[in-house]
Amino acid sequence: MPMEFSKHSLRTRRKADIAYGRAVAAKVAAFGPEVVVSSNMPLDAQNILQQAAKRQNARFVFWLQDVYSSAVRFVLKRKLGPLAGLAAAHYERLEKRLLRDSNAVVCIAPGFARIATDWGVDPARIRSSKTGHRSTRFARKLRTTNGRANTASSATSAFSTAVRWA
């Protein structure tokens, strides 16, 4: 999904995020996974991907590397000043809903687990990963198809992996 955009332009960045979400959602629809694991995805794209997973009756795992809405709030405050609050609040509500609607949330830091719990995520659905990309406890919950993970490709550091939930 090649698309030129300026990451500093709010309009073109959001448009690119939505296009990316649609492209990854199309891969999920074509692949038909049982589980989708997503990380480092902009919230607009994550929303589209989570909806695609639901349409496929796939479980959705939100791998929480960053509290994205906090970064959005910071950037918008610099760009929009006092108007930033409304847009930032939208992204915080979206991130809260995405986390609550996930079948599991993997947090790379204990503070993220506290935030997820404060935002209404059932603590039983939260896993911790101290390494950022590997979690032994979480890995035991997943069994790959034919001994290896089937991965939907992506153009950025976000990833979507389809695995059989054990």
C-alpha positions as CSV (number, residue, x, y, z in Angstrom):
1,M,0.0,0.0,0.0
2,P,2.4,2.7,-1.1
3,M,1.0,6.2,-0.3
4,E,2.9,9.4,0.0
5,F,2.1,11.4,3.0
6,S,3.6,13.9,5.5
7,K,3.6,12.5,9.0
8,H,3.4,16.1,10.2
9,S,0.2,16.8,8.3
10,L,-2.8,15.9,10.3
11,R,-5.1,15.5,7.3
12,T,-2.8,13.4,5.1
13,R,-1.5,11.3,8.1
14,R,-5.0,10.3,9.1
15,K,-6.0,9.6,5.5
16,A,-2.9,7.3,5.2
17,D,-3.7,5.6,8.6
18,I,-7.2,4.8,7.4
19,A,-5.9,3.5,4.0
20,Y,-3.4,1.3,5.9
21,G,-6.1,-0.1,8.1
22,R,-8.2,-0.9,5.1
23,A,-5.2,-2.6,3.4
24,V,-4.4,-4.8,6.4
25,A,-8.1,-5.5,7.0
26,A,-8.3,-6.8,3.4
27,K,-5.4,-9.1,4.1
28,V,-7.2,-10.4,7.1
29,A,-10.4,-11.0,5.1
30,A,-8.5,-12.9,2.5
31,F,-6.5,-14.9,5.0
32,G,-9.4,-15.8,7.4
33,P,-7.4,-16.1,10.6
34,E,-8.6,-17.4,13.9
35,V,-6.6,-14.8,15.9
36,V,-5.3,-11.4,14.9
37,V,-2.4,-9.9,16.9
38,S,-1.8,-6.2,16.2
39,S,0.9,-3.8,17.6
40,N,2.1,-0.3,16.9
41,M,-0.9,0.5,14.7
42,P,-2.4,4.0,14.6
43,L,-5.8,4.0,16.3
44,D,-7.8,4.7,13.2
45,A,-6.2,1.8,11.4
46,Q,-6.5,-0.4,14.5
47,N,-10.2,0.3,14.6
48,I,-10.6,-0.9,11.0
49,L,-8.5,-4.0,11.7
50,Q,-10.4,-4.9,14.8
51,Q,-13.7,-4.7,13.0
52,A,-12.3,-6.9,10.2
53,A,-11.3,-9.5,12.8
54,K,-14.8,-9.4,14.2
55,R,-16.3,-10.0,10.8
56,Q,-14.0,-13.0,10.4
57,N,-15.0,-14.3,13.9
58,A,-11.3,-14.0,14.8
59,R,-10.0,-13.3,18.3
60,F,-8.3,-9.9,18.5
61,V,-5.1,-9.4,20.6
62,F,-4.1,-5.8,21.2
63,W,-0.3,-5.8,21.8
64,L,0.1,-2.5,23.7
65,Q,3.5,-1.0,23.0
66,D,2.4,2.6,23.6
67,V,-0.6,4.4,24.9
68,Y,-1.2,5.9,21.5
69,S,-3.8,8.5,22.6
70,S,-1.3,10.1,24.9
71,A,1.1,10.7,22.0
72,V,-1.8,12.0,19.9
73,R,-2.8,14.4,22.7
74,F,0.8,15.7,22.9
75,V,1.1,16.2,19.1
76,L,-2.3,17.8,18.8
77,K,-1.7,20.2,21.6
78,R,1.4,21.5,19.8
79,K,-0.4,21.8,16.5
80,L,-3.9,22.9,17.6
81,G,-3.4,24.5,21.0
82,P,-6.7,24.8,22.9
83,L,-8.7,23.0,20.2
84,A,-6.6,19.8,20.8
85,G,-8.8,18.7,23.7
86,L,-11.7,17.6,21.5
87,A,-9.7,15.6,19.0
88,A,-7.5,14.1,21.7
89,A,-10.6,13.1,23.7
90,H,-11.9,11.3,20.6
91,Y,-8.7,9.2,20.3
92,E,-8.6,8.4,24.0
93,R,-12.2,7.1,23.8
94,L,-11.3,5.1,20.7
95,E,-8.3,3.6,22.4
96,K,-10.3,2.7,25.5
97,R,-13.0,1.0,23.4
98,L,-10.4,-0.9,21.3
99,L,-8.7,-2.2,24.4
100,R,-12.0,-3.2,26.1
101,D,-13.3,-4.9,22.9
102,S,-10.1,-7.0,22.5
103,N,-10.1,-10.6,23.5
104,A,-6.7,-10.1,25.1
105,V,-4.3,-7.2,25.7
106,V,-0.5,-7.8,25.9
107,C,1.2,-4.9,27.8
108,I,4.9,-4.4,27.6
109,A,5.0,-2.4,30.8
110,P,3.2,-2.8,34.1
111,G,2.0,0.8,33.9
112,F,0.2,0.0,30.7
113,A,-1.6,-2.9,32.4
114,R,-2.8,-0.4,35.1
115,I,-4.0,2.0,32.5
116,A,-5.9,-0.8,30.6
117,T,-7.5,-1.9,33.9
118,D,-8.4,1.7,34.7
119,W,-10.0,1.9,31.3
120,G,-12.3,-1.1,31.9
121,V,-10.3,-4.0,30.5
122,D,-11.0,-7.2,32.4
123,P,-7.7,-8.0,34.2
124,A,-8.1,-11.6,33.3
125,R,-7.6,-10.6,29.6
126,I,-4.4,-8.7,30.3
127,R,-1.0,-10.4,29.7
128,S,2.4,-8.8,30.5
129,S,5.5,-9.0,28.3
130,K,8.7,-7.7,29.8
131,T,10.6,-8.1,26.5
132,G,8.3,-6.2,24.3
133,H,8.0,-8.8,21.6
134,R,8.0,-12.1,23.5
135,S,6.0,-13.4,26.4
136,T,6.4,-17.0,27.5
137,R,3.1,-17.0,29.3
138,F,1.3,-15.5,26.3
139,A,3.1,-17.8,23.8
140,R,1.8,-20.9,25.7
141,K,-1.7,-19.7,25.0
142,L,-1.1,-19.7,21.3
143,R,-0.5,-22.7,19.1
144,T,0.6,-22.0,15.5
145,T,-0.9,-23.6,12.5
146,N,1.3,-26.4,11.1
147,G,4.0,-25.6,13.7
148,R,4.5,-22.0,12.5
149,A,2.6,-18.8,12.6
150,N,0.8,-17.7,9.4
151,T,1.5,-14.0,9.1
152,A,-0.4,-11.3,7.1
153,S,2.3,-9.0,5.7
154,S,2.4,-5.3,6.5
155,A,4.4,-2.3,5.3
156,T,5.2,-0.9,8.7
157,S,6.3,-2.1,12.1
158,A,2.7,-3.1,12.8
159,F,2.1,-6.8,12.4
160,S,-0.9,-9.1,12.2
161,T,-0.3,-12.7,12.9
162,A,-2.9,-15.4,12.6
163,V,-2.6,-18.3,15.0
164,R,-4.8,-21.0,16.5
165,W,-5.9,-20.1,20.0
166,A,-5.2,-23.0,22.3
